[in-house]
Amino acid sequence: MAISVYAAMVLALLLVAFSLGLSNFAAAVGIGVAGTDARTRLRVGIVFGLFETGMPILGLVLGRGLASTLGSAAHWIGAVLLIATGGYALIQGLRGSGGEAPALSEGGIGRLLVTGIALSIDNLAVGFALGTYHVNLAVAALVIGAVSVALSLTGLELGAKIGARTGQRGELLGGLILIAVGIAVATRVI
C-alpha cells in the first residue's frame, strides 16, 4: 500500500520538527535540573517554541543570500552561545547563588532569550529548505512550534526530577548540560 504524497509530507515535517526540538529537549533538561515553577516552565516553553517556529519563517523571508553567509557558521554561533550560557550558569553555581534554573536566575529572561536563539539559529537553514518544497508555511510553523513546546516541557519535567535528586548541585549540573548541548550542536550530534 503506497503512502499518499500528503501523508509522506506530513511525516517528513514531523520528523524535521522532532529533530529540531531535540536540542530544546536537552537544554530544557539542563534548565529543569535546578528546579522550575509553573511560570518558568511556561516561559521556557513559549520562548523555545517561538524561536523554533520563528527561525524557519525568518529563513524563508531573508532568502538564500543569508543562507550562504550563515550556512556553515550557524551551528557554531549557536554552540558558542549555549556554551557561554552554560559557563555562566556554572560560575553562578560555584558562587553559590542557588535559586532558579541556570538560564533563568537573576537577569534570566535575557539569558533565556539567548538560549532560545542559540538553540534555533541553525533553523534558518530549515526555512530555506522549506522554501524549496511545496510545504504550507503556516502548517510547518504550527507543527514545528507545537513539537518544540512539547519537547521543551517534557525536558523541563525530566530535568526537575533529576534536580530533585541532585539537590543544591542542580545549577552546576544544569550548566554542564547546557555546555554539553553546545558541544553536541558544534559537533552536529543534535
Number of C-alpha atoms within 10 A of each C-alpha: 3 5 8 9 9 10 10 12 15 16 12 12 19 16 14 16 23 20 15 23 27 19 25 33 25 23 30 30 28 34 36 34 33 33 26 21 11 8 9 18 21 15 14 28 25 19 22 30 26 20 23 30 26 20 21 27 23 17 23 21 13 14 15 18 10 13 21 11 10 17 16 12 15 20 23 21 19 25 28 17 22 30 24 19 24 31 19 18 28 22 16 19 23 13 9 13 14 17 17 20 30 34 31 21 19 14 9 14 16 13 22 21 17 19 27 26 22 27 28 26 24 27 25 27 25 20 26 22 16 19 19 9 9 8 15 10 15 11 12 21 21 14 18 26 24 21 23 30 24 17 25 31 23 20 26 30 20 18 28 24 16 20 25 15 12 15 12 18 18 28 34 27 25 31 31 20 22 32 26 19 27 30 19 15 24 20 12 11 10 16
